[in-house]
């Protein structure tokens, strides 16, 4: 005779077997934490060993250089230990506004004609109706929110008597918080910041140089804009709700919808100028370790002799770097140019280390989020930066140093993007719009340029040869391949570098008989990139 328990089991089994099969549950759409870092070049613990890194000239002793690199960005290095690092990521355009606009609209500058950021991109006829990445995600059911520098500016204002919605809050975001960003004191801190600005900063100089101040601040990092913005973003991820005082003195509270995927953006302004950080960050980079000497300066100036007219004009005596050197001599005598360069260089490194701690704070908080297992983190910088190489300070050139940027993607659902690997495959910030859309499982909008990087997140060892396009102003372009950089200017000038043999681009091969065929091939590749259509499947 069957026991009561046996009968119960048989009845239960019959019910289960007779029940209709339910369809497999669709996986929840991923969330995104989108972290932008302004003006961060390859001077960091992740890319510090890259062959094209000018740190090789500033710290010629490999042992010293390695120690400096380790001090720079330990938090970025820690993040690289679990993300996929794109060691050869490049910007579409080496200037903040056009780079970010290309990434977030999906339209490269040579197509849009958006070559500077003197006006909001929606005031440009070619981009006025363009659907941005966060706007598209919002249309597809995502909650989109952010603060800091994501587009060119994080706040709206009258610009030449025209209202400019710089963060695109009216179209792109479910919620946007207007805040200041950078190393300065947050509005809520209500403190007077004490700074000791370098004697090599010329306060009565050109407006651009006036903005380029550098030196030490006594403001605690925890009261700075970038830290407070990072802390708010992290707490929002952990608690689902957080408050912050915006730049207008108003308390803003954001809440992540429980049943809705999110795209949350946080933009760090540092290490953009001004380079002002606490003394402890300067102490990490003593000038005594640097090889910024007369020999290096002579090497830099010698490097300019084989340049065509267009690029040579950008290295002339009226650029900020040369102006700073001249002012250094005025201040302290014959070696004042080198002293100014060392202090300028040191200030940039100190601000990078400062920014790294703020980024690390956000990443640590994000890891504690209850939705961390379904949140993809994308960390990127908008372009590279020159600090004396090619006799330049800043970006806005077509050389590798101004275009080489940072890109790391952590995807907990993909082994290739969650196990600390790196890829040498060339990537562009232009690829991020189609990649995010793909990761979200959404159809790609027709207007979007760039390639989907998802296959590399699955398999970082994938073989993929692809050239990358860089643009600066109308008619000036560069193509970067695995081995070469070819530059063509609108006045007909050309540059060609073999980056395998010459990673710092010292020897311009353009016009030499031995590279005639190669130069023609690269020129054709450049033309193909310039005529390539959007929405490649």
N, C-alpha and C positions, 0 to 999 in steps of 0.2 A: 504494500500500500504506500502511495506517495504521501510524504509529509506535507504539512501546510506550507513550509518554506519552498519545497520543490514545486508545488502547484503555483505558488506565487511567481516563482522564477519563470515557469513556462508561460504563464499569462503575460508577464512583462515582455518576454522574448517575442511572443506573438504580436504584441502591440507595436514593438519596435520594428519588426520585419514588415508589418503591414502598413506602416506609416509612409507617406510619400517622401521621396528623396528631396531634400532642400538644396537649392543651388548653393555652391560654394560662396562664402562671404567675401566680397571684394575687400582687398586691403585698404586701410585708411590712407587717404592722400598724405604725402609727407608735409611736414612743416619746414620752414626755411628761416635760418638766422643768417642775415646778409650783412657782413662786416666790411666796411670800406675804410681804408687807411690812406690818408693824403700824403703824397710826395715821398713815400717810402720806396727807396731804391734797393739795390742788392746788398747794401751794407747791413747785413743781419746774420744771425746764427744759422739760418737755413741756406742762404745763397752765398755766404762769405767765401766759400772755396770755389766759386764759379770762375772759370778761366778769364772771363771778361771783366772781373771785378777790379776796380781801380785801387782797392785796398792792397793789392799786390805791390803797388808802387809806393804807397804811403807807409806800409809796414813790410819792408823787404825781407826781414828775417821770418821764415815760415813759423817758427815756434812762437815768436811774439805775436804774429798775425793771428795764429790760432787762438791764443789767449784773449786777444781783443774781440775776435768773432764770438767766442763763447760768452763774453760779458754783454754783448750787444742786445740780444733778444732771446733770453732763455725761455720765455713763455711761448714765443713763436716756435722755437725748437721743440718744446714739449708738445705743442699742438701738432707739429709735423710728425711727431712720433705716433700719432694715431690717424692722421689724415693722408690724403694723396697730395704730394707737392709737385707742382708743375715747374720744373727748374728753368724752363725756357718759355715763359709766358711774356707776351708783349702787348702793348697798348695799341689801339688803332690810331691814336693821336697823342703826342707828348705834351698835353696841356689839360688842366683839370676839367674845364667845362666841356670841351668837345669830346674828350675821352669818355666821361661819364654819360654824356648824351648819346654817344654811339652805342655804348653798352646797354643803356636803359631803354632806348628806342628801337634797337636792333638795326639801325641804319648807319652805315659808316660815313665818315665825313666827306669823302670824295663823291658820295651819292647825294647827301643832304646839302652840301655846301656850307655846313655849320663849322666854321674854322676858328672862331674865337668865342669868348663868352661875354662880350659887351652887351648882348641882349639875350633875353630868355629864349630858349629854343622854340617855344610855341609862337614867338613873333617872327619866326622864319617860315615862309610860305611852304617850304618842302616838308616841314615837320609839324605844322599847326594841328593837323588832325591825326597824327600818328598815335597809335596805341602803345603806351609804354609797358615794360615788363610788369611792374606792380599793378598797373591799370588792367592789364589783361588777366592777371591772376584774380583781381577783385571781381571782374566780370564773370569769372569761372567759379566763384564761390569762396574765394580766399578772403580772410580778414588781413588787410595790409596796413601796417603802421610803422612809424619810424621817427627818428630824430637825428640831428647832427648833419654832417656833410655827406649826402648821398648824390643828389644832383649838385650843381655847382655851388649853390648856397642853401642853407637850411631854413631861411626865413624869407618872407615876402616884403616888398617895399616899393615905393615909387622910384623908378629908374629913368632919369631924363624925362620926368613928368609922365611916364607911362607906368602903370601898375604891372609889376613883374611877380608872378607867383613862382618864385625860383624853385621851391621844393615840389612844385606841381601838385599841391595838396588838393586842389579842386578836382583833379582827374585821377591821380594815381593812388590815393591813400584813403582808406576807411577812416584813419585817424593819423594826424601828423602833429608833432609837438615842436613849436618854434623855440629853439634854444641856441645859446652861443656854444661854440665848441673850441677846443684848443687848451692851452696851458694856463689861460687866464682864470681869474676868480669867477665862479658862478654867481648869478644874480642873487640867489638865496643866501650866499655866504655873507654878504654885506660887510666885506672887509676891504681895507685899502691895501693893495698889493705893493710890496717893496721889492724893487728890482735893482740889480747892479749891472748896468749895461756896459758892454765892452768899449774900451776907448777907441777901438777900431771901427766903431759904428759912427758914421758921419750924419748927425741928426739934421743938418741943414742941406743935405744932398738931395738928389733927385727923389721924386715921390716913390719910385720903386725901391730905392736904397733906404729911404726912410722906413719902409715896411720891413726891411731886412735886418732889423735890430736883433742882437743876440747877446746873451749873458745869463746871469744867475737870478733866480727868484727865491724869495723866502716863503712864498705861499705853499702851505702843505698840499701835497698832491691830492689828498682827499677832498680839498675844497675847489679843485680845478674843474672846469667845464667837462673835459673829456672823461675824467673819473666819475663825476656825478651822472653823466649820461650813460656810462657803462654800468654803473651800479643800478640805476633805474631800469635799464633793459634787462639786466640779470634778475632783478627781483620780480619783474613782470613775468619772466620765464618760470621762475620758481613758484610764485604765489598766484599767478594768473591775474593779478591786479596790483598796480603800483602807481604812486603819485610823484610828481616832480613840479618844481616851480619853473615856468617858462621864462623867456627873455623879457616878457612884458610884466613880470611879477605876479602872474596868475598861476594858481595851483591847478595842474592838469592831472586827471586820473584816467588811466587806460585799463581796460580789462580784456583779456583774451577770451573770446567765446569758446565755451567748452566743447561744442559740437561742430566747430568750424576750423579747418586748417588755417594756419597763419603764415604770413610772410613778414617777418619783423626785421627792420633795417636799423643799423646803428653806424653812424659815420664819425670816425675819429679825425680831427683836424691836424693834430701833431703826427708826424714831424714837419708839417708845413711851417714856413716862417710865420712869426718870429720864433727863433730858436732860443727859448727861455725855459730853463729847467732848474731843479734844485741842485745844490752844490754836490750832493752825493753822486749824482749821475755824471757830473764833470770829473769827479775823482776817479771814475772807472777808466778814464782815457787820458792819462798824463801825456803832456806834449813831449816829454823826454823819450817816449817810445816811438814817436813818429819820425819818418825819414823825409819830412817836408823840408828840403834844403835847396841850396842854389842849383845843385845838379838836377834835382827833379824839376825845378822851374824851367831850367834850360831845356830839359827833355820835352816838357810840355810845349814850349815855344817852337822847338825844332819840328815837332810833330805837325805843325800847322802849314809847313812850307809846300806840301804837295796837294793842298786843297784847292778846289775850283773857287771862282770869285764869290759865288753865292754863300757858301759856307764859311769862307775866309772872312767875309764881312761880318759874320756873327761872332767872330772871335777877336774883334778889333779893340782898340784902347777905350772905347766908350761903353763897353759892357760892364756889368756890375762887378764881376770878378777883377777885371783890370783896374777899375776905379777903386776897389777896396785895397788892392796892392799899393797903388799910388798914395792913397790916404795913409796907409801904414808907414810908408817912408816919411811922409810929412810929420807923423806923430813921433816916431822914435829913431829916425835916421836910416842908414843904408840897408839894414836887415829888417826894417819894419814891414816890408812886403811879406817876408816869410813868417814873421811873428803874427801878422794879421791872418794869413792863410791858415796857420796852425790853429789859431783860436776859433776861426770860422768853422774849420773842419771839426774841431773838437765839440763845438756847440751843436752841430748837426748830429753827431754820434750821441751826445748826451740826451738830446731830445728824442732820438730813436729809442734809447734805453728807457726813458721816461714813458713814452707811449706804449712800449712793450708791457710795462707793468699794468697799465690801464686795460690793455687788450687781454692780458692774462686774467685780470679780475673778472672781466665779462665771461671769458671762456670757462673759468672755474664755476661761476654761478650757473652758466648754461648747462654744465654737466650735472647739476643737481636738479634740473627741471624734471617734473614728473612725465613730461613728454619728450625727454631727451632721446629715448630709443627710436623716436620717429621724427627727429629733427635733423635736417641736413644743414651743415654749417659751411658757408662759402666765405672765405676771407681773401680780399684782393686789395691791391693798391693801384692807383689810377695811371701811373707811369713811373719812369725812373728819374734820375737826377744826376747832374754834373756838380762836382765840388772841386773845380780846378782842372780836371782833365779836359782837354781841348780848349783850355783857357776860358772855361765857361763856369758860371754859377747858375743853376736852374735846369729847366727842361728845354722845350721848344727847339730841339735839333733832331735830325734823322739818324744820328749815331746810336749804337747799341745801348750806351749807358742811359740815354734819356728815354728809351722805349722799353727796356727790360723792366718788368714789374713783378709783383708777387701774386701768386694764385695758389691757394690750398683749398681742397674740398674734402670735408668729412661727411660720409654717408654711412650710418650704422648698418644699413641693410646690404651693403656691398663690400665684400672682403677687400677688393682692390683700393677702396677709399676709406678703410677703417683699420688698417694694419700698418700704418707708418711707412708706406712705400713712396717712391718718387719716380717720375717719368721725365725723360729727356725730350719727348715729343714736343714740337712747337705748338703753342696754344696762343689764342688771342682773347682779350677781353670781349671781343665781338662774338665769341662763342658762348658767352654766358646766358644770353637770352634764350637761344634754342636749347641749351643744356638744361636750364631750370624748367622750361616748358616740358621737355622730355621727361625729366625726373618727376614732374607733377602728373604725368600721364595724360597730358593735354595735346590737342592738335597744334601744330606750329602755324602761327599767322603768316600770311603770304608775303608780308613786307619784310620779314626778318632775314637778315644776312647772318653768316657765321655757320660753324659746324657744331653738331651735337657731340659733346665730349663724353657722353655716358659710356660708350664702349671702353674708354680708358679707365673709367671708374670700376668696371668689371675686370679688366685685364690691363694693368699699367705697362706690361711688357709688349703690348700690341705694337706691331710694325706699322707705321703710318707716316709717310713722307708727305709733307704739305708745306708750301711757302706761306709766309705771313706778310701782310701789307701794313706799312706805316705811312701816314700822311702828315705833312705840316704845311699849312696854307695851300692855296690853290695851285695845282700843277707841280708840287714837290712831293715825291713819293720814294719809298724804299721797299725792296723786297728782301725778306730775311729767309734764307733756306737753312738746312741743317749745317751747312758749311760756310755759306757766303752771305754778305750783305752788299746789295747793289743799290745805289742812290742815284736818282735822276732829278735834276732841278729844272724849273720852268725856263731858265735861260740857256738850257742845253748842257750845263755842267754835270759831270758824273763822278761818282766814287765807287770803288769796288774793293772789298776787303775779303781776304781768305781768313776766316775766323778760326780755322783749325791751326794755322801757322801763325796767325797774327790776331789773337783775341782782343787786344786793346786797340785795334784799328790804327796802327801806326803808319802802314805803308799803303797808299792809295794806288791800286794796280790799274785803274781805269785808263784806257788809251794805250797800254803797253801791248806790243805785238803778240806776246805769249798768251794773252787772255782774250784775244779778239773774238774767238768763237764762243767762249764762256760768257763774255760780256753781252753778246748778241742773244744768247740763250736766256740769260737773266732778264734782259730787256723785254723779251717776248713773254716771260713769266709775269713780269710786272704788268704788261698790257693785258694779259689774260685776267689777272686779279682785278684790274680796273674796270673790266667789262663784264665781270661775273654777275649773274643775276641773284636775286634773293630767293629764299625758300627752297634751298637744295635739299632734296629728300635723301 
